[in-house]
Amino acid sequence: MSLQEVFRALADPTRRQILKHLQDGDLTAGEISTHFVMSKPSLSHHLGVLKQAGLVADTRRGQNIVYSLNTTVFQEVLAWIIGVSGKGEPS
């Protein structure tokens, strides 16, 4: 995971929507696709970018791949933002 990959992934509104849907729980690619009008290859690309950035994890369950949020990366990004803003430094 690099911050550049994370911010690149978050820059796209479709990927942000995918993350929003995953907030409610783990979903298969098929379940995610019900929220969008796009081709399977396009959805696969978006999921690949999110996975490469470390924002989502995937697990094979039988014939399905289930996607879930990787909250560790969100915590790392938040810590970086707080550090840059200087809000986390003691007075």
PyMOL Python script that loads the backbone (N, CA, C, O; Angstrom):
from pymol import cmd

cmd.read_pdbstr("""\
ATOM      1  N   MET A   1       0.844  -1.181   0.000  1.00  0.00           N
ATOM      2  CA  MET A   1       0.000   0.000   0.000  1.00  0.00           C
ATOM      3  C   MET A   1       0.884   1.237   0.000  1.00  0.00           C
ATOM      4  O   MET A   1       1.791   1.374   0.821  1.00  0.00           O
ATOM      5  N   SER A   2       0.604   2.127  -0.929  1.00  0.00           N
ATOM      6  CA  SER A   2       1.245   3.433  -0.897  1.00  0.00           C
ATOM      7  C   SER A   2       0.140   4.487  -0.858  1.00  0.00           C
ATOM      8  O   SER A   2      -0.959   4.276  -1.370  1.00  0.00           O
ATOM      9  N   LEU A   3       0.455   5.612  -0.247  1.00  0.00           N
ATOM     10  CA  LEU A   3      -0.546   6.683  -0.184  1.00  0.00           C
ATOM     11  C   LEU A   3      -0.970   7.113  -1.576  1.00  0.00           C
ATOM     12  O   LEU A   3      -2.131   7.463  -1.789  1.00  0.00           O
ATOM     13  N   GLN A   4      -0.043   7.091  -2.529  1.00  0.00           N
ATOM     14  CA  GLN A   4      -0.383   7.471  -3.905  1.00  0.00           C
ATOM     15  C   GLN A   4      -1.449   6.540  -4.469  1.00  0.00           C
ATOM     16  O   GLN A   4      -2.394   6.998  -5.111  1.00  0.00           O
ATOM     17  N   GLU A   5      -1.307   5.236  -4.234  1.00  0.00           N
ATOM     18  CA  GLU A   5      -2.307   4.273  -4.708  1.00  0.00           C
ATOM     19  C   GLU A   5      -3.650   4.479  -4.009  1.00  0.00           C
ATOM     20  O   GLU A   5      -4.706   4.386  -4.634  1.00  0.00           O
ATOM     21  N   VAL A   6      -3.599   4.757  -2.719  1.00  0.00           N
ATOM     22  CA  VAL A   6      -4.833   4.973  -1.959  1.00  0.00           C
ATOM     23  C   VAL A   6      -5.572   6.195  -2.489  1.00  0.00           C
ATOM     24  O   VAL A   6      -6.771   6.128  -2.759  1.00  0.00           O
ATOM     25  N   PHE A   7      -4.862   7.313  -2.641  1.00  0.00           N
ATOM     26  CA  PHE A   7      -5.524   8.528  -3.114  1.00  0.00           C
ATOM     27  C   PHE A   7      -5.994   8.388  -4.554  1.00  0.00           C
ATOM     28  O   PHE A   7      -7.027   8.948  -4.922  1.00  0.00           O
ATOM     29  N   ARG A   8      -5.250   7.648  -5.375  1.00  0.00           N
ATOM     30  CA  ARG A   8      -5.690   7.390  -6.754  1.00  0.00           C
ATOM     31  C   ARG A   8      -6.996   6.595  -6.736  1.00  0.00           C
ATOM     32  O   ARG A   8      -7.922   6.889  -7.492  1.00  0.00           O
ATOM     33  N   ALA A   9      -7.060   5.595  -5.870  1.00  0.00           N
ATOM     34  CA  ALA A   9      -8.272   4.776  -5.763  1.00  0.00           C
ATOM     35  C   ALA A   9      -9.451   5.604  -5.270  1.00  0.00           C
ATOM     36  O   ALA A   9     -10.565   5.468  -5.776  1.00  0.00           O
ATOM     37  N   LEU A  10      -9.208   6.458  -4.289  1.00  0.00           N
ATOM     38  CA  LEU A  10     -10.282   7.270  -3.712  1.00  0.00           C
ATOM     39  C   LEU A  10     -10.715   8.415  -4.615  1.00  0.00           C
ATOM     40  O   LEU A  10     -11.782   8.993  -4.407  1.00  0.00           O
ATOM     41  N   ALA A  11      -9.911   8.750  -5.606  1.00  0.00           N
ATOM     42  CA  ALA A  11     -10.236   9.870  -6.494  1.00  0.00           C
ATOM     43  C   ALA A  11     -11.426   9.571  -7.393  1.00  0.00           C
ATOM     44  O   ALA A  11     -12.060  10.493  -7.907  1.00  0.00           O
ATOM     45  N   ASP A  12     -11.733   8.314  -7.586  1.00  0.00           N
ATOM     46  CA  ASP A  12     -12.813   7.932  -8.502  1.00  0.00           C
ATOM     47  C   ASP A  12     -14.128   7.776  -7.748  1.00  0.00           C
ATOM     48  O   ASP A  12     -14.189   7.038  -6.764  1.00  0.00           O
ATOM     49  N   PRO A  13     -15.189   8.462  -8.195  1.00  0.00           N
ATOM     50  CA  PRO A  13     -16.477   8.384  -7.481  1.00  0.00           C
ATOM     51  C   PRO A  13     -17.083   6.981  -7.470  1.00  0.00           C
ATOM     52  O   PRO A  13     -17.749   6.613  -6.502  1.00  0.00           O
ATOM     53  N   THR A  14     -16.872   6.204  -8.506  1.00  0.00           N
ATOM     54  CA  THR A  14     -17.409   4.839  -8.528  1.00  0.00           C
ATOM     55  C   THR A  14     -16.755   4.004  -7.440  1.00  0.00           C
ATOM     56  O   THR A  14     -17.430   3.242  -6.746  1.00  0.00           O
ATOM     57  N   ARG A  15     -15.445   4.143  -7.289  1.00  0.00           N
ATOM     58  CA  ARG A  15     -14.753   3.379  -6.259  1.00  0.00           C
ATOM     59  C   ARG A  15     -15.172   3.833  -4.859  1.00  0.00           C
ATOM     60  O   ARG A  15     -15.274   3.016  -3.944  1.00  0.00           O
ATOM     61  N   ARG A  16     -15.409   5.116  -4.694  1.00  0.00           N
ATOM     62  CA  ARG A  16     -15.902   5.587  -3.392  1.00  0.00           C
ATOM     63  C   ARG A  16     -17.277   4.990  -3.099  1.00  0.00           C
ATOM     64  O   ARG A  16     -17.569   4.653  -1.951  1.00  0.00           O
ATOM     65  N   GLN A  17     -18.115   4.857  -4.109  1.00  0.00           N
ATOM     66  CA  GLN A  17     -19.439   4.251  -3.915  1.00  0.00           C
ATOM     67  C   GLN A  17     -19.316   2.774  -3.555  1.00  0.00           C
ATOM     68  O   GLN A  17     -20.058   2.273  -2.711  1.00  0.00           O
ATOM     69  N   ILE A  18     -18.378   2.079  -4.196  1.00  0.00           N
ATOM     70  CA  ILE A  18     -18.158   0.667  -3.860  1.00  0.00           C
ATOM     71  C   ILE A  18     -17.781   0.553  -2.393  1.00  0.00           C
ATOM     72  O   ILE A  18     -18.307  -0.302  -1.681  1.00  0.00           O
ATOM     73  N   LEU A  19     -16.875   1.408  -1.937  1.00  0.00           N
ATOM     74  CA  LEU A  19     -16.471   1.388  -0.530  1.00  0.00           C
ATOM     75  C   LEU A  19     -17.648   1.670   0.388  1.00  0.00           C
ATOM     76  O   LEU A  19     -17.774   1.067   1.454  1.00  0.00           O
ATOM     77  N   LYS A  20     -18.506   2.589  -0.030  1.00  0.00           N
ATOM     78  CA  LYS A  20     -19.691   2.928   0.773  1.00  0.00           C
ATOM     79  C   LYS A  20     -20.607   1.710   0.916  1.00  0.00           C
ATOM     80  O   LYS A  20     -21.140   1.461   1.997  1.00  0.00           O
ATOM     81  N   HIS A  21     -20.789   0.959  -0.156  1.00  0.00           N
ATOM     82  CA  HIS A  21     -21.624  -0.245  -0.092  1.00  0.00           C
ATOM     83  C   HIS A  21     -20.992  -1.308   0.808  1.00  0.00           C
ATOM     84  O   HIS A  21     -21.702  -2.054   1.482  1.00  0.00           O
ATOM     85  N   LEU A  22     -19.670  -1.375   0.818  1.00  0.00           N
ATOM     86  CA  LEU A  22     -18.988  -2.367   1.650  1.00  0.00           C
ATOM     87  C   LEU A  22     -19.006  -2.007   3.131  1.00  0.00           C
ATOM     88  O   LEU A  22     -18.693  -2.846   3.975  1.00  0.00           O
ATOM     89  N   GLN A  23     -19.366  -0.776   3.452  1.00  0.00           N
ATOM     90  CA  GLN A  23     -19.498  -0.382   4.861  1.00  0.00           C
ATOM     91  C   GLN A  23     -20.564  -1.214   5.569  1.00  0.00           C
ATOM     92  O   GLN A  23     -20.469  -1.469   6.769  1.00  0.00           O
ATOM     93  N   ASP A  24     -21.572  -1.630   4.821  1.00  0.00           N
ATOM     94  CA  ASP A  24     -22.681  -2.388   5.409  1.00  0.00           C
ATOM     95  C   ASP A  24     -22.356  -3.864   5.582  1.00  0.00           C
ATOM     96  O   ASP A  24     -23.120  -4.600   6.206  1.00  0.00           O
ATOM     97  N   GLY A  25     -21.224  -4.301   5.031  1.00  0.00           N
ATOM     98  CA  GLY A  25     -20.836  -5.708   5.166  1.00  0.00           C
ATOM     99  C   GLY A  25     -20.193  -6.222   3.892  1.00  0.00           C
ATOM    100  O   GLY A  25     -20.174  -5.547   2.862  1.00  0.00           O
ATOM    101  N   ASP A  26     -19.674  -7.419   3.986  1.00  0.00           N
ATOM    102  CA  ASP A  26     -18.995  -8.053   2.865  1.00  0.00           C
ATOM    103  C   ASP A  26     -19.971  -8.334   1.730  1.00  0.00           C
ATOM    104  O   ASP A  26     -21.136  -8.658   1.959  1.00  0.00           O
ATOM    105  N   LEU A  27     -19.471  -8.203   0.493  1.00  0.00           N
ATOM    106  CA  LEU A  27     -20.297  -8.432  -0.691  1.00  0.00           C
ATOM    107  C   LEU A  27     -19.501  -9.167  -1.761  1.00  0.00           C
ATOM    108  O   LEU A  27     -18.284  -9.012  -1.857  1.00  0.00           O
ATOM    109  N   THR A  28     -20.195  -9.963  -2.560  1.00  0.00           N
ATOM    110  CA  THR A  28     -19.572 -10.560  -3.731  1.00  0.00           C
ATOM    111  C   THR A  28     -19.575  -9.527  -4.857  1.00  0.00           C
ATOM    112  O   THR A  28     -20.266  -8.511  -4.775  1.00  0.00           O
ATOM    113  N   ALA A  29     -18.807  -9.791  -5.894  1.00  0.00           N
ATOM    114  CA  ALA A  29     -18.793  -8.892  -7.045  1.00  0.00           C
ATOM    115  C   ALA A  29     -20.186  -8.784  -7.658  1.00  0.00           C
ATOM    116  O   ALA A  29     -20.591  -7.711  -8.105  1.00  0.00           O
ATOM    117  N   GLY A  30     -20.910  -9.891  -7.679  1.00  0.00           N
ATOM    118  CA  GLY A  30     -22.270  -9.871  -8.208  1.00  0.00           C
ATOM    119  C   GLY A  30     -23.191  -8.979  -7.405  1.00  0.00           C
ATOM    120  O   GLY A  30     -24.014  -8.255  -7.967  1.00  0.00           O
ATOM    121  N   GLU A  31     -23.053  -9.031  -6.088  1.00  0.00           N
ATOM    122  CA  GLU A  31     -23.874  -8.173  -5.225  1.00  0.00           C
ATOM    123  C   GLU A  31     -23.494  -6.704  -5.401  1.00  0.00           C
ATOM    124  O   GLU A  31     -24.360  -5.829  -5.402  1.00  0.00           O
ATOM    125  N   ILE A  32     -22.207  -6.439  -5.548  1.00  0.00           N
ATOM    126  CA  ILE A  32     -21.767  -5.063  -5.780  1.00  0.00           C
ATOM    127  C   ILE A  32     -22.302  -4.558  -7.114  1.00  0.00           C
ATOM    128  O   ILE A  32     -22.709  -3.401  -7.223  1.00  0.00           O
ATOM    129  N   SER A  33     -22.304  -5.409  -8.117  1.00  0.00           N
ATOM    130  CA  SER A  33     -22.726  -4.987  -9.460  1.00  0.00           C
ATOM    131  C   SER A  33     -24.184  -4.568  -9.523  1.00  0.00           C
ATOM    132  O   SER A  33     -24.568  -3.821 -10.423  1.00  0.00           O
ATOM    133  N   THR A  34     -25.012  -5.033  -8.581  1.00  0.00           N
ATOM    134  CA  THR A  34     -26.428  -4.657  -8.608  1.00  0.00           C
ATOM    135  C   THR A  34     -26.624  -3.165  -8.340  1.00  0.00           C
ATOM    136  O   THR A  34     -27.688  -2.619  -8.632  1.00  0.00           O
ATOM    137  N   HIS A  35     -25.609  -2.504  -7.790  1.00  0.00           N
ATOM    138  CA  HIS A  35     -25.700  -1.081  -7.469  1.00  0.00           C
ATOM    139  C   HIS A  35     -25.202  -0.181  -8.601  1.00  0.00           C
ATOM    140  O   HIS A  35     -25.256   1.044  -8.490  1.00  0.00           O
ATOM    141  N   PHE A  36     -24.716  -0.790  -9.694  1.00  0.00           N
ATOM    142  CA  PHE A  36     -24.097  -0.019 -10.772  1.00  0.00           C
ATOM    143  C   PHE A  36     -24.565  -0.503 -12.128  1.00  0.00           C
ATOM    144  O   PHE A  36     -24.970  -1.653 -12.295  1.00  0.00           O
ATOM    145  N   VAL A  37     -24.501   0.399 -13.092  1.00  0.00           N
ATOM    146  CA  VAL A  37     -24.751   0.039 -14.484  1.00  0.00           C
ATOM    147  C   VAL A  37     -23.393   0.115 -15.181  1.00  0.00           C
ATOM    148  O   VAL A  37     -22.995   1.163 -15.690  1.00  0.00           O
ATOM    149  N   MET A  38     -22.691  -1.023 -15.189  1.00  0.00           N
ATOM    150  CA  MET A  38     -21.387  -1.074 -15.850  1.00  0.00           C
ATOM    151  C   MET A  38     -21.085  -2.526 -16.205  1.00  0.00           C
ATOM    152  O   MET A  38     -21.703  -3.454 -15.684  1.00  0.00           O
ATOM    153  N   SER A  39     -20.143  -2.693 -17.082  1.00  0.00           N
ATOM    154  CA  SER A  39     -19.772  -4.042 -17.512  1.00  0.00           C
ATOM    155  C   SER A  39     -19.000  -4.749 -16.401  1.00  0.00           C
ATOM    156  O   SER A  39     -18.447  -4.115 -15.502  1.00  0.00           O
ATOM    157  N   LYS A  40     -18.979  -6.073 -16.486  1.00  0.00           N
ATOM    158  CA  LYS A  40     -18.221  -6.850 -15.501  1.00  0.00           C
ATOM    159  C   LYS A  40     -16.731  -6.515 -15.538  1.00  0.00           C
ATOM    160  O   LYS A  40     -16.107  -6.408 -14.483  1.00  0.00           O
ATOM    161  N   PRO A  41     -16.139  -6.344 -16.739  1.00  0.00           N
ATOM    162  CA  PRO A  41     -14.724  -5.960 -16.759  1.00  0.00           C
ATOM    163  C   PRO A  41     -14.458  -4.605 -16.100  1.00  0.00           C
ATOM    164  O   PRO A  41     -13.417  -4.427 -15.467  1.00  0.00           O
ATOM    165  N   SER A  42     -15.376  -3.649 -16.238  1.00  0.00           N
ATOM    166  CA  SER A  42     -15.198  -2.345 -15.600  1.00  0.00           C
ATOM    167  C   SER A  42     -15.252  -2.478 -14.080  1.00  0.00           C
ATOM    168  O   SER A  42     -14.425  -1.902 -13.373  1.00  0.00           O
ATOM    169  N   LEU A  43     -16.220  -3.231 -13.583  1.00  0.00           N
ATOM    170  CA  LEU A  43     -16.328  -3.451 -12.149  1.00  0.00           C
ATOM    171  C   LEU A  43     -15.079  -4.167 -11.631  1.00  0.00           C
ATOM    172  O   LEU A  43     -14.545  -3.822 -10.577  1.00  0.00           O
ATOM    173  N   SER A  44     -14.631  -5.151 -12.373  1.00  0.00           N
ATOM    174  CA  SER A  44     -13.432  -5.891 -11.992  1.00  0.00           C
ATOM    175  C   SER A  44     -12.220  -4.963 -11.918  1.00  0.00           C
ATOM    176  O   SER A  44     -11.387  -5.096 -11.022  1.00  0.00           O
ATOM    177  N   HIS A  45     -12.123  -4.029 -12.856  1.00  0.00           N
ATOM    178  CA  HIS A  45     -11.032  -3.052 -12.840  1.00  0.00           C
ATOM    179  C   HIS A  45     -11.093  -2.201 -11.566  1.00  0.00           C
ATOM    180  O   HIS A  45     -10.081  -2.020 -10.889  1.00  0.00           O
ATOM    181  N   HIS A  46     -12.273  -1.684 -11.247  1.00  0.00           N
ATOM    182  CA  HIS A  46     -12.432  -0.854 -10.050  1.00  0.00           C
ATOM    183  C   HIS A  46     -12.075  -1.644  -8.787  1.00  0.00           C
ATOM    184  O   HIS A  46     -11.393  -1.127  -7.902  1.00  0.00           O
ATOM    185  N   LEU A  47     -12.532  -2.881  -8.705  1.00  0.00           N
ATOM    186  CA  LEU A  47     -12.218  -3.711  -7.540  1.00  0.00           C
ATOM    187  C   LEU A  47     -10.716  -3.995  -7.481  1.00  0.00           C
ATOM    188  O   LEU A  47     -10.137  -4.043  -6.395  1.00  0.00           O
ATOM    189  N   GLY A  48     -10.090  -4.180  -8.632  1.00  0.00           N
ATOM    190  CA  GLY A  48      -8.650  -4.408  -8.678  1.00  0.00           C
ATOM    191  C   GLY A  48      -7.857  -3.216  -8.170  1.00  0.00           C
ATOM    192  O   GLY A  48      -6.874  -3.377  -7.448  1.00  0.00           O
ATOM    193  N   VAL A  49      -8.291  -2.010  -8.553  1.00  0.00           N
ATOM    194  CA  VAL A  49      -7.621  -0.791  -8.085  1.00  0.00           C
ATOM    195  C   VAL A  49      -7.773  -0.663  -6.570  1.00  0.00           C
ATOM    196  O   VAL A  49      -6.813  -0.330  -5.875  1.00  0.00           O
ATOM    197  N   LEU A  50      -8.970  -0.924  -6.060  1.00  0.00           N
ATOM    198  CA  LEU A  50      -9.204  -0.854  -4.615  1.00  0.00           C
ATOM    199  C   LEU A  50      -8.382  -1.899  -3.874  1.00  0.00           C
ATOM    200  O   LEU A  50      -7.851  -1.630  -2.796  1.00  0.00           O
ATOM    201  N   LYS A  51      -8.279  -3.082  -4.450  1.00  0.00           N
ATOM    202  CA  LYS A  51      -7.503  -4.154  -3.835  1.00  0.00           C
ATOM    203  C   LYS A  51      -6.013  -3.802  -3.845  1.00  0.00           C
ATOM    204  O   LYS A  51      -5.326  -3.984  -2.840  1.00  0.00           O
ATOM    205  N   GLN A  52      -5.518  -3.304  -4.966  1.00  0.00           N
ATOM    206  CA  GLN A  52      -4.111  -2.933  -5.081  1.00  0.00           C
ATOM    207  C   GLN A  52      -3.745  -1.836  -4.071  1.00  0.00           C
ATOM    208  O   GLN A  52      -2.643  -1.824  -3.523  1.00  0.00           O
ATOM    209  N   ALA A  53      -4.676  -0.931  -3.839  1.00  0.00           N
ATOM    210  CA  ALA A  53      -4.452   0.143  -2.872  1.00  0.00           C
ATOM    211  C   ALA A  53      -4.568  -0.356  -1.436  1.00  0.00           C
ATOM    212  O   ALA A  53      -4.222   0.359  -0.495  1.00  0.00           O
ATOM    213  N   GLY A  54      -5.050  -1.573  -1.271  1.00  0.00           N
ATOM    214  CA  GLY A  54      -5.192  -2.134   0.067  1.00  0.00           C
ATOM    215  C   GLY A  54      -6.474  -1.741   0.766  1.00  0.00           C
ATOM    216  O   GLY A  54      -6.650  -2.030   1.950  1.00  0.00           O
ATOM    217  N   LEU A  55      -7.378  -1.082   0.046  1.00  0.00           N
ATOM    218  CA  LEU A  55      -8.621  -0.618   0.660  1.00  0.00           C
ATOM    219  C   LEU A  55      -9.652  -1.722   0.821  1.00  0.00           C
ATOM    220  O   LEU A  55     -10.523  -1.642   1.687  1.00  0.00           O
ATOM    221  N   VAL A  56      -9.556  -2.755  -0.011  1.00  0.00           N
ATOM    222  CA  VAL A  56     -10.447  -3.905   0.118  1.00  0.00           C
ATOM    223  C   VAL A  56      -9.613  -5.183   0.117  1.00  0.00           C
ATOM    224  O   VAL A  56      -8.516  -5.238  -0.439  1.00  0.00           O
ATOM    225  N   ALA A  57     -10.163  -6.194   0.751  1.00  0.00           N
ATOM    226  CA  ALA A  57      -9.569  -7.526   0.751  1.00  0.00           C
ATOM    227  C   ALA A  57     -10.567  -8.461   0.090  1.00  0.00           C
ATOM    228  O   ALA A  57     -11.776  -8.231   0.147  1.00  0.00           O
ATOM    229  N   ASP A  58     -10.062  -9.508  -0.532  1.00  0.00           N
ATOM    230  CA  ASP A  58     -10.966 -10.487  -1.130  1.00  0.00           C
ATOM    231  C   ASP A  58     -10.656 -11.881  -0.593  1.00  0.00           C
ATOM    232  O   ASP A  58      -9.507 -12.239  -0.336  1.00  0.00           O
ATOM    233  N   THR A  59     -11.720 -12.644  -0.436  1.00  0.00           N
ATOM    234  CA  THR A  59     -11.629 -14.004   0.079  1.00  0.00           C
ATOM    235  C   THR A  59     -12.494 -14.901  -0.778  1.00  0.00           C
ATOM    236  O   THR A  59     -13.650 -14.583  -1.057  1.00  0.00           O
ATOM    237  N   ARG A  60     -11.937 -16.010  -1.189  1.00  0.00           N
ATOM    238  CA  ARG A  60     -12.727 -16.967  -1.969  1.00  0.00           C
ATOM    239  C   ARG A  60     -13.581 -17.799  -1.025  1.00  0.00           C
ATOM    240  O   ARG A  60     -13.089 -18.383  -0.059  1.00  0.00           O
ATOM    241  N   ARG A  61     -14.875 -17.838  -1.329  1.00  0.00           N
ATOM    242  CA  ARG A  61     -15.827 -18.688  -0.594  1.00  0.00           C
ATOM    243  C   ARG A  61     -16.571 -19.516  -1.623  1.00  0.00           C
ATOM    244  O   ARG A  61     -17.534 -19.058  -2.238  1.00  0.00           O
ATOM    245  N   GLY A  62     -16.111 -20.736  -1.795  1.00  0.00           N
ATOM    246  CA  GLY A  62     -16.700 -21.588  -2.824  1.00  0.00           C
ATOM    247  C   GLY A  62     -16.402 -21.011  -4.196  1.00  0.00           C
ATOM    248  O   GLY A  62     -15.244 -20.786  -4.547  1.00  0.00           O
ATOM    249  N   GLN A  63     -17.449 -20.772  -4.969  1.00  0.00           N
ATOM    250  CA  GLN A  63     -17.284 -20.210  -6.304  1.00  0.00           C
ATOM    251  C   GLN A  63     -17.250 -18.691  -6.293  1.00  0.00           C
ATOM    252  O   GLN A  63     -16.991 -18.079  -7.329  1.00  0.00           O
ATOM    253  N   ASN A  64     -17.504 -18.074  -5.162  1.00  0.00           N
ATOM    254  CA  ASN A  64     -17.577 -16.619  -5.084  1.00  0.00           C
ATOM    255  C   ASN A  64     -16.322 -16.017  -4.466  1.00  0.00           C
ATOM    256  O   ASN A  64     -15.639 -16.645  -3.656  1.00  0.00           O
ATOM    257  N   ILE A  65     -16.040 -14.793  -4.868  1.00  0.00           N
ATOM    258  CA  ILE A  65     -15.024 -13.993  -4.208  1.00  0.00           C
ATOM    259  C   ILE A  65     -15.775 -12.915  -3.440  1.00  0.00           C
ATOM    260  O   ILE A  65     -16.567 -12.164  -4.010  1.00  0.00           O
ATOM    261  N   VAL A  66     -15.517 -12.851  -2.146  1.00  0.00           N
ATOM    262  CA  VAL A  66     -16.211 -11.908  -1.274  1.00  0.00           C
ATOM    263  C   VAL A  66     -15.250 -10.769  -0.949  1.00  0.00           C
ATOM    264  O   VAL A  66     -14.104 -10.993  -0.560  1.00  0.00           O
ATOM    265  N   TYR A  67     -15.740  -9.549  -1.119  1.00  0.00           N
ATOM    266  CA  TYR A  67     -14.940  -8.349  -0.874  1.00  0.00           C
ATOM    267  C   TYR A  67     -15.344  -7.728   0.449  1.00  0.00           C
ATOM    268  O   TYR A  67     -16.522  -7.696   0.806  1.00  0.00           O
ATOM    269  N   SER A  68     -14.342  -7.232   1.174  1.00  0.00           N
ATOM    270  CA  SER A  68     -14.587  -6.567   2.453  1.00  0.00           C
ATOM    271  C   SER A  68     -13.647  -5.384   2.584  1.00  0.00           C
ATOM    272  O   SER A  68     -12.596  -5.336   1.945  1.00  0.00           O
ATOM    273  N   LEU A  69     -14.036  -4.429   3.422  1.00  0.00           N
ATOM    274  CA  LEU A  69     -13.194  -3.263   3.681  1.00  0.00           C
ATOM    275  C   LEU A  69     -11.971  -3.672   4.493  1.00  0.00           C
ATOM    276  O   LEU A  69     -12.054  -4.522   5.380  1.00  0.00           O
ATOM    277  N   ASN A  70     -10.847  -3.060   4.180  1.00  0.00           N
ATOM    278  CA  ASN A  70      -9.640  -3.234   4.973  1.00  0.00           C
ATOM    279  C   ASN A  70      -9.484  -1.962   5.798  1.00  0.00           C
ATOM    280  O   ASN A  70      -8.880  -0.989   5.345  1.00  0.00           O
ATOM    281  N   THR A  71     -10.024  -1.977   6.993  1.00  0.00           N
ATOM    282  CA  THR A  71     -10.045  -0.761   7.806  1.00  0.00           C
ATOM    283  C   THR A  71      -8.657  -0.341   8.277  1.00  0.00           C
ATOM    284  O   THR A  71      -8.458   0.819   8.636  1.00  0.00           O
ATOM    285  N   THR A  72      -7.700  -1.258   8.282  1.00  0.00           N
ATOM    286  CA  THR A  72      -6.336  -0.914   8.686  1.00  0.00           C
ATOM    287  C   THR A  72      -5.767   0.181   7.803  1.00  0.00           C
ATOM    288  O   THR A  72      -5.115   1.101   8.298  1.00  0.00           O
ATOM    289  N   VAL A  73      -6.006   0.095   6.503  1.00  0.00           N
ATOM    290  CA  VAL A  73      -5.488   1.109   5.585  1.00  0.00           C
ATOM    291  C   VAL A  73      -6.160   2.454   5.847  1.00  0.00           C
ATOM    292  O   VAL A  73      -5.502   3.493   5.791  1.00  0.00           O
ATOM    293  N   PHE A  74      -7.448   2.447   6.130  1.00  0.00           N
ATOM    294  CA  PHE A  74      -8.143   3.696   6.439  1.00  0.00           C
ATOM    295  C   PHE A  74      -7.550   4.331   7.700  1.00  0.00           C
ATOM    296  O   PHE A  74      -7.403   5.551   7.773  1.00  0.00           O
ATOM    297  N   GLN A  75      -7.215   3.514   8.674  1.00  0.00           N
ATOM    298  CA  GLN A  75      -6.608   4.030   9.903  1.00  0.00           C
ATOM    299  C   GLN A  75      -5.236   4.634   9.612  1.00  0.00           C
ATOM    300  O   GLN A  75      -4.893   5.676  10.170  1.00  0.00           O
ATOM    301  N   GLU A  76      -4.445   3.992   8.744  1.00  0.00           N
ATOM    302  CA  GLU A  76      -3.129   4.515   8.386  1.00  0.00           C
ATOM    303  C   GLU A  76      -3.240   5.849   7.657  1.00  0.00           C
ATOM    304  O   GLU A  76      -2.470   6.771   7.925  1.00  0.00           O
ATOM    305  N   VAL A  77      -4.194   5.953   6.739  1.00  0.00           N
ATOM    306  CA  VAL A  77      -4.387   7.203   5.995  1.00  0.00           C
ATOM    307  C   VAL A  77      -4.849   8.306   6.939  1.00  0.00           C
ATOM    308  O   VAL A  77      -4.376   9.439   6.856  1.00  0.00           O
ATOM    309  N   LEU A  78      -5.762   7.977   7.824  1.00  0.00           N
ATOM    310  CA  LEU A  78      -6.240   8.964   8.793  1.00  0.00           C
ATOM    311  C   LEU A  78      -5.101   9.443   9.692  1.00  0.00           C
ATOM    312  O   LEU A  78      -4.998  10.635   9.981  1.00  0.00           O
ATOM    313  N   ALA A  79      -4.255   8.529  10.131  1.00  0.00           N
ATOM    314  CA  ALA A  79      -3.098   8.911  10.956  1.00  0.00           C
ATOM    315  C   ALA A  79      -2.169   9.832  10.169  1.00  0.00           C
ATOM    316  O   ALA A  79      -1.628  10.788  10.724  1.00  0.00           O
ATOM    317  N   TRP A  80      -1.985   9.551   8.886  1.00  0.00           N
ATOM    318  CA  TRP A  80      -1.139  10.404   8.051  1.00  0.00           C
ATOM    319  C   TRP A  80      -1.749  11.802   7.932  1.00  0.00           C
ATOM    320  O   TRP A  80      -1.040  12.801   8.060  1.00  0.00           O
ATOM    321  N   ILE A  81      -3.051  11.876   7.689  1.00  0.00           N
ATOM    322  CA  ILE A  81      -3.733  13.167   7.550  1.00  0.00           C
ATOM    323  C   ILE A  81      -3.622  13.969   8.848  1.00  0.00           C
ATOM    324  O   ILE A  81      -3.343  15.168   8.822  1.00  0.00           O
ATOM    325  N   ILE A  82      -3.842  13.305   9.973  1.00  0.00           N
ATOM    326  CA  ILE A  82      -3.727  13.988  11.266  1.00  0.00           C
ATOM    327  C   ILE A  82      -2.298  14.484  11.469  1.00  0.00           C
ATOM    328  O   ILE A  82      -2.089  15.592  11.963  1.00  0.00           O
ATOM    329  N   GLY A  83      -1.315  13.668  11.090  1.00  0.00           N
ATOM    330  CA  GLY A  83       0.075  14.084  11.218  1.00  0.00           C
ATOM    331  C   GLY A  83       0.424  15.268  10.361  1.00  0.00           C
ATOM    332  O   GLY A  83       1.152  16.162  10.791  1.00  0.00           O
ATOM    333  N   VAL A  84      -0.096  15.285   9.134  1.00  0.00           N
ATOM    334  CA  VAL A  84       0.171  16.407   8.219  1.00  0.00           C
ATOM    335  C   VAL A  84      -0.489  17.686   8.723  1.00  0.00           C
ATOM    336  O   VAL A  84       0.067  18.778   8.604  1.00  0.00           O
ATOM    337  N   SER A  85      -1.681  17.531   9.286  1.00  0.00           N
ATOM    338  CA  SER A  85      -2.407  18.721   9.745  1.00  0.00           C
ATOM    339  C   SER A  85      -1.848  19.267  11.047  1.00  0.00           C
ATOM    340  O   SER A  85      -2.155  20.394  11.435  1.00  0.00           O
ATOM    341  N   GLY A  86      -1.024  18.468  11.725  1.00  0.00           N
ATOM    342  CA  GLY A  86      -0.448  18.909  12.984  1.00  0.00           C
ATOM    343  C   GLY A  86      -1.398  18.801  14.153  1.00  0.00           C
ATOM    344  O   GLY A  86      -1.062  19.220  15.260  1.00  0.00           O
ATOM    345  N   LYS A  87      -2.583  18.247  13.933  1.00  0.00           N
ATOM    346  CA  LYS A  87      -3.591  18.138  15.003  1.00  0.00           C
ATOM    347  C   LYS A  87      -3.236  17.085  16.034  1.00  0.00           C
ATOM    348  O   LYS A  87      -3.725  17.124  17.163  1.00  0.00           O
ATOM    349  N   GLY A  88      -2.380  16.137  15.648  1.00  0.00           N
ATOM    350  CA  GLY A  88      -2.053  15.058  16.563  1.00  0.00           C
ATOM    351  C   GLY A  88      -0.853  15.342  17.432  1.00  0.00           C
ATOM    352  O   GLY A  88      -0.485  14.513  18.264  1.00  0.00           O
ATOM    353  N   GLU A  89      -0.231  16.496  17.259  1.00  0.00           N
ATOM    354  CA  GLU A  89       0.975  16.818  18.033  1.00  0.00           C
ATOM    355  C   GLU A  89       0.608  17.475  19.356  1.00  0.00           C
ATOM    356  O   GLU A  89      -0.271  18.336  19.404  1.00  0.00           O
ATOM    357  N   PRO A  90       1.276  17.072  20.424  1.00  0.00           N
ATOM    358  CA  PRO A  90       1.000  17.721  21.708  1.00  0.00           C
ATOM    359  C   PRO A  90       1.524  19.154  21.719  1.00  0.00           C
ATOM    360  O   PRO A  90       2.484  19.468  21.016  1.00  0.00           O
ATOM    361  N   SER A  91       0.908  20.013  22.503  1.00  0.00           N
ATOM    362  CA  SER A  91       1.303  21.417  22.592  1.00  0.00           C
ATOM    363  C   SER A  91       2.527  21.578  23.453  1.00  0.00           C
ATOM    364  O   SER A  91       3.006  22.696  23.642  1.00  0.00           O
TER     365      SER A  91
END
""", "prot")
cmd.dss("prot")
cmd.show_as("cartoon", "prot")
cmd.util.cbc("prot")
cmd.orient("prot")
